[in-house]
């Protein structure tokens, strides 16, 4: 397992994208906190993330490669479109999924909705080049504090990662959840 910097990622972007396509499970930075990622179309990789996080039922959010991907694969109301215009940013938008084949069922546990993010962060260049979303879920075991630096990364998580993209300590908090799958938008407060 390698710890790599932004410069190393940018120099080796094609190699990183290839690793993700081949099933890598990794830690990546965002505009808020560190997340665990993998391809949303790799069933085994998603199962690995579920196992490492001990998160059997709750759906995962995805880091979309573009707004176009959101419009192509999700049902977007006028109100949802207003929120999508705020992307990239620290929001996870819960939308009805219209293309069930866009992600493997293990991502959202066969729900009709999906949480979508486009962080305001340089790592979105990698996801954009990948051209499919990645799972993005906080780098912690369910119930534990989320990772803000390498020192507080759970060793059980660290041992299962293909690589870690690290850029120093994060001071953020998880993104704001906005449920846009119903008639009226609803901000969901995390407990």
PyMOL commands that set and color helices and strands:
alter all, ss='L'
color gray80, all
select helices_A, chain A and resi 6-11+13-21+43-53+67-73+78-84+100-102+105-108+124-130+150-152+155-158
alter helices_A, ss='H'
color red, helices_A
select strands_A, chain A and resi 2-4+26-29+34-37+61-63+74-75+91-97+113-117+134-138+163-165+176-179+186-188
alter strands_A, ss='S'
color yellow, strands_A
deselect
rebuild
show_as cartoon
